[in-house]
Amino acid sequence: MQQPHIFTVYGLNTEVRQVLEQGFGSIWLVGEISNFASPSSGHWYFTLKDERAQIRAAMFRNANQRVRIRPQHGMQVLVRAKLTVYEPRGDYQLIIEHMEDAGAGLLQQKYEQLKAKLQGEGLFDPAHKQPLPESIKKVGVITSPTGAAVRDILAVLKRRDPSVEVIIYPSAMQGQAATGELLHMLQRAISRNEVDALIMARGGGSLEDLWCFNDEQLAYALHSCPIPTISAVGHEVDFTICDFVADVRAPTPSAAAELVSRDQRETLQRISNLAHRVEQAWARYFRQYQQHQQHLAVRLQQQHPQRQLQQNNQRLDELSARVQLAMRRLLQQQQRQQTQLASRLSTVHPERRLAPLQQQQQQLKQRLQLAMSQLLKQQRQRFQSLSQGLHMVSPLQTIERGYAVVRKADGVVVRNPAELATGEAFQVKVAAGDFKAVKTE
């Protein structure tokens, strides 16, 4: 039997991380921030959640320095991130690369999601697009009857081909009511079937201003429209869902009017064909370039030391937090032990400490005896020294030289003969000894 492959835990986590990173790449998602933490390292750690699930996220300092908002608990954000695995714990998490307020980015996210959905359903497929008729006698324009777009279209058609008849299908161009009116006017034009081509036009504006042209139902109606359609919404840099679904996109309303003009039909058709071929070639090149970039990015992520550095930074922050928590717990434990010991000390009987105190007393006694012995020795040496000095000045030395000391019977030294009464006995001390005498006169 074939020997099974045995993973280590770290090896398994590494394999899972590589699968996630290669399988997902960069993703966009929206969610609510919770448990936000910003340690001294400058990195951000938080949880991104919605009402049903949550996922850990990290945004390192080199990325969060470019964020214009300050994340807070409960904030709704739109992020671009890479899905990965934090190998030491085995947790899968997001590495955030970009963050913005969800209120500003939610429309763009919805736009991208709808665009991807409709593209997957084939609504943008060039094979489904109708060519514009060779001869256009009537053109319909869905627009605001008082806007600048309709004035530009009429001016161009009057200059290029005044014979073209224009039918206006009036509609609001922005706001909540605009989507319904646009859809109604499109259906009216289809039901009447009175024009050779249909232009949907308005001037430029923000994403919010042009949002009515990103409606899903309007896209389906435009896709199924039997009349060739031209989307001329916004300026050249503005793209809406209608631009991708319509048969032809014009960068401006004036350009749409030029497309339905006769004098440049053949040239415009050749340009359209060439643009289509260039677009297809560019799409192939872009797909190949993306695949090559993704392959290089995967190799770079596997080999670049930044991956390990990011995980080490995250690990360092976690260990720092754990050390602080452990120190607090240790301090609390020491305080509890101190309280317990104080309580026990108040209830402990002194006899339990008698034995160690006796031993301590014995040690102190020995130290005292040793100290007294040393002190006695020092005093004896000092006494001998003093005795020698005293001997030098002792009266005995004087007596040895032939002098005598006279004392009364009570031992008082006699310095004057008048101190002795006649017949009073006294004692005389000489060098060889003592003798008694009596004063006669």
Secondary structure, 3 states (H helix, E strand, C coil): CCCCCCCCHHHHHHHHHHHHHHHHCEEEEEEEEEEEECCCCCCEEEEEECCCCEEEEEECHHHHCCCCCCCCCCCEEEEEEEEEEECCCCEEEEEEEEEEEHHHHHHHHHHHHHHHHHHHCCCCCHHHCCCCCCCCCEEEEEECCCCHHHHHHHHHHHHHCCCCEEEEEECCCCCHHHHHHHHHHHHHHHHHCCCCEEEEEECCCCCCCCHHHHCHHHHHHHHCCCCCEEEEECCCCCCCHHHHHCCEECCCHHHHHHHCCCCCHHHHHHHHHHHHHHHHHHHHHHHHHHHHHHHHHHHHHHHCHHHHHHHHHHHHHHHHHHHHHHHHHHHHHHHHHHHHHHHHHHHCCHHHHHHHHHHHHHHHHHHHHHHHHHHHHHHHHHHHHHHHHHHHCCHHHHHHCCCCEEEECCCCECCCHHHCCCCCEEEEEECCEEEEEECCC
